[in-house]
Amino acid sequence: MVLLGGLQTLTGPIVGAAVFTWLQDTVARQTDYWQALLGFAILLLVIAFPQGIVGFIRDRFGDETHAKDNAEKAATPASQRTAIKEGL
């Protein structure tokens, strides 16, 4: 449920549990093979959203400063970030 909802977020496991429960209830009503279909659906969701559902929503619709900070961090070489942290 944490992987489905999103790591490193407070709301990720809550969203993951809600989606998992809804998906389980919906799929179980449709077929006798609900466990296989549920596993396949969760696998697809985890592959489609590597940061979880909450991480995807935060990156897609989140605040611009968070996305800008991540882009700047990715563009800065690791050795330079270390030097900045150490005050060199």
N, CA, C and O atoms as a DFTB+ gen file, in Angstrom:
352 C
 N C O
     1  1       0.822      -1.182       0.000
     2  2       0.000       0.000       0.000
     3  2       0.871       1.252       0.000
     4  3       0.507       2.272      -0.584
     5  1       2.014       1.166       0.654
     6  2       2.931       2.308       0.653
     7  2       3.500       2.512      -0.742
     8  3       3.580       3.646      -1.212
     9  1       3.895       1.440      -1.410
    10  2       4.422       1.569      -2.767
    11  2       3.365       2.092      -3.725
    12  3       3.672       2.877      -4.623
    13  1       2.156       1.675      -3.545
    14  2       1.069       2.122      -4.403
    15  2       0.756       3.594      -4.172
    16  3       0.554       4.339      -5.130
    17  1       0.712       4.023      -2.912
    18  2       0.366       5.403      -2.586
    19  2       1.522       6.368      -2.769
    20  3       1.337       7.466      -3.294
    21  1       2.703       5.972      -2.345
    22  2       3.858       6.842      -2.500
    23  2       4.759       6.821      -1.288
    24  3       4.299       6.883      -0.148
    25  1       6.040       6.732      -1.548
    26  2       7.043       6.738      -0.498
    27  2       7.345       8.162      -0.056
    28  3       7.143       9.111      -0.814
    29  1       7.817       8.306       1.142
    30  2       8.277       9.581       1.696
    31  2       7.177      10.642       1.733
    32  3       7.449      11.840       1.647
    33  1       5.951      10.191       1.862
    34  2       4.847      11.128       2.033
    35  2       3.973      10.639       3.181
    36  3       3.903       9.441       3.456
    37  1       3.326      11.554       3.830
    38  2       2.433      11.189       4.921
    39  2       1.118      10.632       4.388
    40  3       0.552       9.710       4.976
    41  1       0.636      11.172       3.301
    42  2      -0.644      10.750       2.749
    43  2      -0.532       9.560       1.805
    44  3      -1.552       8.968       1.450
    45  1       0.678       9.192       1.388
    46  2       0.863       8.089       0.452
    47  2       0.262       6.772       0.909
    48  3      -0.517       6.178       0.164
    49  1       0.592       6.285       2.109
    50  2       0.001       5.021       2.564
    51  2      -1.521       5.078       2.720
    52  3      -2.208       4.077       2.518
    53  1      -2.034       6.235       3.073
    54  2      -3.492       6.383       3.219
    55  2      -4.157       6.277       1.856
    56  3      -5.152       5.569       1.700
    57  1      -3.610       6.978       0.870
    58  2      -4.149       6.905      -0.493
    59  2      -3.972       5.494      -1.047
    60  3      -4.877       4.961      -1.688
    61  1      -2.807       4.888      -0.800
    62  2      -2.567       3.529      -1.265
    63  2      -3.558       2.537      -0.682
    64  3      -4.058       1.667      -1.394
    65  1      -3.846       2.659       0.605
    66  2      -4.813       1.765       1.249
    67  2      -6.211       1.970       0.679
    68  3      -6.939       1.002       0.461
    69  1      -6.587       3.211       0.437
    70  2      -7.910       3.493      -0.120
    71  2      -8.039       2.942      -1.539
    72  3      -9.048       2.326      -1.883
    73  1      -7.021       3.165      -2.353
    74  2      -7.052       2.655      -3.734
    75  2      -7.049       1.136      -3.736
    76  3      -7.795       0.519      -4.496
    77  1      -6.223       0.526      -2.898
    78  2      -6.154      -0.930      -2.817
    79  2      -7.502      -1.513      -2.399
    80  3      -7.961      -2.482      -3.005
    81  1      -8.136      -0.953      -1.392
    82  2      -9.427      -1.454      -0.911
    83  2     -10.504      -1.296      -1.975
    84  3     -11.294      -2.211      -2.205
    85  1     -10.536      -0.136      -2.622
    86  2     -11.512       0.090      -3.685
    87  2     -11.288      -0.873      -4.840
    88  3     -12.236      -1.469      -5.352
    89  1     -10.026      -1.026      -5.252
    90  2      -9.694      -1.910      -6.365
    91  2     -10.035      -3.362      -6.032
    92  3     -10.568      -4.083      -6.876
    93  1      -9.735      -3.788      -4.824
    94  2     -10.034      -5.151      -4.397
    95  2     -11.541      -5.401      -4.416
    96  3     -11.997      -6.431      -4.912
    97  1     -12.298      -4.471      -3.884
    98  2     -13.749      -4.613      -3.844
    99  2     -14.333      -4.646      -5.253
   100  3     -15.207      -5.462      -5.544
   101  1     -13.859      -3.774      -6.116
   102  2     -14.363      -3.696      -7.485
   103  2     -14.027      -4.947      -8.280
   104  3     -14.894      -5.500      -8.957
   105  1     -12.792      -5.399      -8.208
   106  2     -12.360      -6.557      -8.987
   107  2     -12.978      -7.844      -8.440
   108  3     -13.338      -8.724      -9.222
   109  1     -13.108      -7.975      -7.146
   110  2     -13.660      -9.193      -6.540
   111  2     -15.109      -9.419      -6.947
   112  3     -15.561     -10.563      -7.010
   113  1     -15.834      -8.359      -7.219
   114  2     -17.234      -8.495      -7.649
   115  2     -17.356      -8.970      -9.084
   116  3     -18.385      -9.525      -9.471
   117  1     -16.310      -8.757      -9.879
   118  2     -16.395      -9.022     -11.310
   119  2     -16.023     -10.449     -11.717
   120  3     -16.575     -10.977     -12.682
   121  1     -15.097     -11.077     -10.993
   122  2     -14.574     -12.358     -11.455
   123  2     -14.113     -13.239     -10.297
   124  3     -13.872     -12.766      -9.186
   125  1     -13.997     -14.523     -10.588
   126  2     -13.461     -15.460      -9.603
   127  2     -11.945     -15.364      -9.507
   128  3     -11.357     -15.787      -8.512
   129  1     -11.317     -14.814     -10.525
   130  2      -9.855     -14.682     -10.556
   131  2      -9.424     -13.302     -10.068
   132  3      -8.482     -12.717     -10.604
   133  1     -10.095     -12.797      -9.079
   134  2      -9.861     -11.434      -8.625
   135  2      -8.471     -11.239      -8.056
   136  3      -7.921     -10.144      -8.174
   137  1      -7.876     -12.259      -7.439
   138  2      -6.543     -12.097      -6.862
   139  2      -5.486     -11.895      -7.948
   140  3      -4.582     -11.074      -7.794
   141  1      -5.602     -12.642      -9.036
   142  2      -4.655     -12.479     -10.145
   143  2      -4.833     -11.116     -10.808
   144  3      -3.851     -10.437     -11.108
   145  1      -6.072     -10.721     -11.034
   146  2      -6.328      -9.416     -11.653
   147  2      -5.904      -8.265     -10.747
   148  3      -5.381      -7.256     -11.221
   149  1      -6.127      -8.415      -9.448
   150  2      -5.715      -7.384      -8.502
   151  2      -4.191      -7.250      -8.493
   152  3      -3.663      -6.138      -8.503
   153  1      -3.495      -8.371      -8.473
   154  2      -2.030      -8.336      -8.524
   155  2      -1.520      -7.687      -9.792
   156  3      -0.577      -6.897      -9.753
   157  1      -2.139      -8.014     -10.925
   158  2      -1.748      -7.423     -12.198
   159  2      -2.016      -5.916     -12.216
   160  3      -1.190      -5.146     -12.705
   161  1      -3.149      -5.500     -11.695
   162  2      -3.491      -4.075     -11.652
   163  2      -2.510      -3.301     -10.770
   164  3      -2.084      -2.203     -11.130
   165  1      -2.154      -3.865      -9.628
   166  2      -1.201      -3.198      -8.734
   167  2       0.171      -3.127      -9.387
   168  3       0.858      -2.110      -9.286
   169  1       0.573      -4.204     -10.056
   170  2       1.850      -4.203     -10.761
   171  2       1.888      -3.102     -11.814
   172  3       2.882      -2.384     -11.921
   173  1       0.823      -2.961     -12.587
   174  2       0.760      -1.901     -13.592
   175  2       0.808      -0.509     -12.967
   176  3       1.475       0.385     -13.489
   177  1       0.105      -0.326     -11.855
   178  2       0.112       0.984     -11.196
   179  2       1.491       1.334     -10.649
   180  3       1.919       2.485     -10.736
   181  1       2.188       0.352     -10.088
   182  2       3.517       0.616      -9.534
   183  2       4.506       0.922     -10.658
   184  3       5.385       1.767     -10.492
   185  1       4.371       0.242     -11.798
   186  2       5.245       0.529     -12.937
   187  2       4.916       1.890     -13.540
   188  3       5.820       2.644     -13.900
   189  1       3.631       2.209     -13.652
   190  2       3.216       3.477     -14.254
   191  2       3.557       4.674     -13.373
   192  3       3.880       5.750     -13.876
   193  1       3.485       4.484     -12.062
   194  2       3.747       5.568     -11.125
   195  2       4.865       5.146     -10.169
   196  3       4.577       4.714      -9.053
   197  1       6.127       5.258     -10.576
   198  2       7.225       4.788      -9.723
   199  2       7.324       5.513      -8.385
   200  3       7.843       4.949      -7.421
   201  1       6.847       6.728      -8.308
   202  2       6.872       7.462      -7.038
   203  2       5.544       7.348      -6.302
   204  3       5.324       8.037      -5.306
   205  1       4.676       6.498      -6.778
   206  2       3.367       6.324      -6.159
   207  2       2.366       7.323      -6.698
   208  3       2.714       8.241      -7.440
   209  1       1.143       7.133      -6.320
   210  2       0.068       7.999      -6.800
   211  2       0.232       9.416      -6.254
   212  3       0.075      10.385      -6.998
   213  1       0.543       9.547      -4.978
   214  2       0.721      10.871      -4.374
   215  2       1.952      11.566      -4.951
   216  3       1.921      12.771      -5.200
   217  1       3.025      10.823      -5.165
   218  2       4.225      11.409      -5.771
   219  2       3.961      11.897      -7.182
   220  3       4.467      12.946      -7.581
   221  1       3.172      11.144      -7.945
   222  2       2.805      11.568      -9.292
   223  2       1.976      12.847      -9.261
   224  3       2.230      13.778     -10.026
   225  1       0.995      12.888      -8.383
   226  2       0.141      14.072      -8.280
   227  2       0.955      15.278      -7.830
   228  3       0.766      16.383      -8.341
   229  1       1.859      15.069      -6.876
   230  2       2.692      16.172      -6.391
   231  2       3.597      16.693      -7.494
   232  3       3.757      17.905      -7.638
   233  1       4.198      15.790      -8.282
   234  2       5.073      16.222      -9.368
   235  2       4.298      16.862     -10.508
   236  3       4.760      17.825     -11.120
   237  1       3.132      16.332     -10.788
   238  2       2.341      16.820     -11.923
   239  2       1.624      18.134     -11.607
   240  3       1.631      19.055     -12.424
   241  1       1.018      18.223     -10.451
   242  2       0.193      19.379     -10.117
   243  2       0.715      20.163      -8.922
   244  3       0.095      21.138      -8.494
   245  1       1.855      19.739      -8.382
   246  2       2.399      20.358      -7.178
   247  2       2.903      21.759      -7.424
   248  3       2.798      22.310      -8.520
   249  1       3.441      22.297      -6.391
   250  2       3.874      23.679      -6.483
   251  2       5.160      23.783      -7.302
   252  3       6.007      22.890      -7.267
   253  1       5.288      24.875      -8.031
   254  2       6.383      25.076      -8.986
   255  2       7.750      25.116      -8.309
   256  3       8.737      24.680      -8.901
   257  1       7.826      25.622      -7.102
   258  2       9.121      25.721      -6.446
   259  2       9.686      24.345      -6.143
   260  3      10.899      24.147      -6.220
   261  1       8.833      23.392      -5.801
   262  2       9.294      22.033      -5.535
   263  2       9.869      21.413      -6.806
   264  3      10.933      20.795      -6.771
   265  1       9.172      21.576      -7.920
   266  2       9.657      21.032      -9.191
   267  2      10.939      21.736      -9.626
   268  3      11.848      21.100     -10.159
   269  1      11.012      23.044      -9.400
   270  2      12.197      23.806      -9.772
   271  2      13.399      23.377      -8.936
   272  3      14.502      23.246      -9.466
   273  1      13.200      23.157      -7.642
   274  2      14.282      22.701      -6.770
   275  2      14.800      21.343      -7.204
   276  3      16.009      21.114      -7.211
   277  1      13.902      20.443      -7.564
   278  2      14.314      19.120      -8.022
   279  2      15.085      19.197      -9.329
   280  3      16.063      18.473      -9.514
   281  1      14.657      20.070     -10.242
   282  2      15.351      20.224     -11.514
   283  2      16.745      20.799     -11.301
   284  3      17.698      20.347     -11.935
   285  1      16.882      21.790     -10.416
   286  2      18.189      22.367     -10.132
   287  2      19.100      21.358      -9.449
   288  3      20.296      21.304      -9.734
   289  1      18.547      20.572      -8.565
   290  2      19.325      19.563      -7.864
   291  2      19.840      18.508      -8.838
   292  3      20.979      18.055      -8.723
   293  1      19.005      18.119      -9.794
   294  2      19.410      17.119     -10.783
   295  2      20.478      17.672     -11.725
   296  3      21.323      16.923     -12.213
   297  1      20.442      18.985     -11.982
   298  2      21.395      19.589     -12.906
   299  2      22.747      19.866     -12.259
   300  3      23.743      20.012     -12.967
   301  1      22.805      19.941     -10.940
   302  2      24.046      20.224     -10.235
   303  2      24.810      18.929     -10.000
   304  3      24.247      17.983      -9.450
   305  1      26.087      18.860     -10.404
   306  2      26.868      17.647     -10.168
   307  2      26.987      17.335      -8.679
   308  3      26.970      18.239      -7.843
   309  1      27.108      16.059      -8.357
   310  2      27.164      15.620      -6.959
   311  2      28.369      16.214      -6.233
   312  3      28.258      16.572      -5.061
   313  1      29.517      16.328      -6.905
   314  2      30.709      16.880      -6.251
   315  2      30.505      18.345      -5.885
   316  3      30.988      18.806      -4.851
   317  1      29.790      19.071      -6.734
   318  2      29.517      20.476      -6.447
   319  2      28.535      20.606      -5.287
   320  3      28.679      21.501      -4.454
   321  1      27.527      19.714      -5.223
   322  2      26.587      19.757      -4.114
   323  2      27.296      19.483      -2.805
   324  3      26.989      20.118      -1.796
   325  1      28.242      18.550      -2.797
   326  2      29.005      18.231      -1.604
   327  2      29.845      19.429      -1.164
   328  3      29.919      19.738       0.025
   329  1      30.469      20.093      -2.120
   330  2      31.272      21.268      -1.815
   331  2      30.413      22.392      -1.256
   332  3      30.835      23.113      -0.352
   333  1      29.213      22.538      -1.791
   334  2      28.315      23.569      -1.288
   335  2      27.888      23.267       0.133
   336  3      27.836      24.171       0.967
   337  1      27.580      22.001       0.427
   338  2      27.172      21.612       1.771
   339  2      28.302      21.832       2.780
   340  3      28.056      22.232       3.918
   341  1      29.535      21.570       2.358
   342  2      30.675      21.702       3.265
   343  2      31.155      23.142       3.374
   344  3      32.024      23.458       4.186
   345  1      30.586      24.002       2.555
   346  2      30.945      25.415       2.630
   347  2      32.245      25.748       1.927
   348  3      32.908      26.722       2.281
   349  1      32.614      24.963       0.947
   350  2      33.864      25.211       0.210
   351  2      33.645      26.116      -0.954
   352  3      34.589      26.427      -1.680
